[in-house]
Amino acid sequence: MLRMARRLFLAALAVLFGNVAAISAADAERYWVYFGTYTSKDGSKGINRCQLDVKTGKLSEPEVAAAVGSPSFVNFSPDGKFLYAVGESAGKNGGGVYAYSVDAVTGNLTKLNEQGSVGAGPCHVEIDPSGKVVLVANYGGGSTTSFAVKDDGSLSEKVSFMQHKGTSADKSRQSAPHAHCSAFDASGKFGFVCDLGLDQVIVYKVSANGELSANDPAFIKMPSGCGPRHIHINSKNTIAYVNGELDMTVNVVKMDVAAGKFEVIQSLSTVPEGKPMPGYSTAEVRIHPSGQFVYVSNRGQHSVAAFEVIEGGKLKPIGHIVGNIKTPRGFNIDPSGKWMLVANQDSNSVRVFEIDQKTGMATKTENVIKVGSPVCVKFLAVAK
């Protein structure tokens, strides 16, 4: 009974964290790992995949799972049957949004269809808890597009297109809107979109068919000049962690979605210097599957900042994870919570770090593979 309860609990966490399919055992022995990349003539050719051995942390040799232009972000449906990707340099009507069916035994991807992102520079794709709505953040266009998911996993034509408007403090980076990431609350009725150019996390109401409408309040106001990039909501749906790309911070947002109350209750630096430096920027924020730790990747400073979650969801800095890290745009933690995979965009590699389950800090292992310009990491349990 205890083992079954543990499986159910971890499976529920997997849905909330978007790391692995709920139908898969959260304590699987092996995971498929899919990498979003930037493609080039002599580098990556699209979405790459390999296997992670959970016992040893070793990665198999990567191979191309789907040839597509610059699939910089990929994500799974909650049941793990489908994978969705954005293509920044390919597609029609602004960029490509691609739907694939997934064979969890072989790891093969079969393309179902593609749609245009409508806005320029699609950089992030998110799927709601029901698996029926997809949100795409268009960085260059400063907009959000929604799609409905058909019964076969393919994407409908756009359901909604929301153009963001405004500017903020940093005129070199915030003279226009730049949507960068989206997330759903646990109910799937609300979507949260980080806009780096506005210093806002925009809040949308989301209908069952994916139609977006303005919420009241319409956005969460972030610290001026922070440039919100990515958001990760905790399993209780009460706290969101948002990394500021421009000011090298992690921001803690207290949430009462039903009441429409949102408040930034803490803002901490992610770098030892305590302030942004030339060439520095944060990239991604992730909560450990246990809910006890939060991590933010630092480009330029070449580290992953680690924090302990304390009372009220606030954070306490615990150190910086380093070791052969170079431009860690994307990283992720496997559902067991034991391994952190860091995608080194500028050294064309993915390295495995082992996480101490008590302290939350991680140490470099010698497990590393070559992947061209990796920028996103996602897990799916290998089916037997």
C-alpha positions, 0 to 999 in steps of 0.5 A: 500500500505504501509503495502504491501511495508513493507511486500515485504521489510521484505521478501527481508531481510529474503532471504538475512539473511537466517532466514525465507522463502520469501513466508512467511509473515515476520511479522508472529505471530508465528515461528517454531524454529529449533535447530542444536545440538550435540547429545549424549546418554543422551542428544539431539537425533538430530534436535529439534524444537519448536514454538516462539510466536512473541508477548510474546517471549515465546517458546513451549516445544521442540521436536525432528524433525529429529533423526540424529547424531550431526546436528550442523548446519541447514539451510532453502532453500529460499522458506522455503520448504526444510531444509539442515543439516550437521551431524558431527558424522554421515553419509558416506564419511567424514560426512553427508549432509542431505536434508529434506522437511518441512511442515510449518503447522506441522513443520514436517521434511521428509528426502529426501536423504543424501550425504557424505560431502567428507571432514571430520567434516562438520560444516556449510551448506549454500544455494544460493539465487536461492535455487539450490546450497548448500555449505558445509564447512568441518572443520576437512578436511579443504575443501569446497564441493558443491552440486546441489539441484534437483527439489524435494529438494534432493541433487545431488552427489558432484559437486565440492570438493575444498581442502584448503591448507596452514597455518597461525600464530597460530601453535596450531590452524592454522597448517592446513586449517579449513573451518568453514562457507560459504556465497553467495553474493546477485547474488549467483555467488560468494561463500565466505568461512571462513577458520580459519586455513588460516586467509582467506575468500576464494572466489569462482566463483559459476556456476548455477549448483554449480561448484566451481572455483577460483576467482581472487582475490582468497581470502580476507586476514584477520588479522594474527592470527584472525581465521575467523569463520563466515561471514554475508554479509549486504543487500546491498552486500557492507559490510561483518562482519567476527568474528575472533574466535582466537583473539576475534574480529569482522572485517568489510570488504568493498566489491566490488564484481563486481570489485573484491575488498575487504578490511578489514577497521576495526577490533574491540574486542568483549570482555571487556578485549579487548584481547583474554583470555584463554578459550575464543573464538567467535562463530557466527556473525549476523546482526539485520534485521534492518541492524542497529546493529551487534552481536557476541557471545563470548564463555568463556566470556559468552556474546553476544557483540553488535555493532551499524552500523555507517557510511560506515558500520563500527561499534561502540561498544554499550555493552555486552548482559549477563544473564544466558549465558553459551557457546553461540556457536549459536544464532539468531534474529527472523525476527521481530527483537524483540527477540534474542534466545541464544543457550547455548551449555554447559547449555543445554538451549535456552534463549530468550532476548528482543531487544530494537529497539532503542539502539540495546541492549537486556535484559534477559527474563524468557523465556527459554527451555531445549535443549541438546547441542544446537548450531544453531538456525533458524526460519521459519514462521508457515503456516496457 
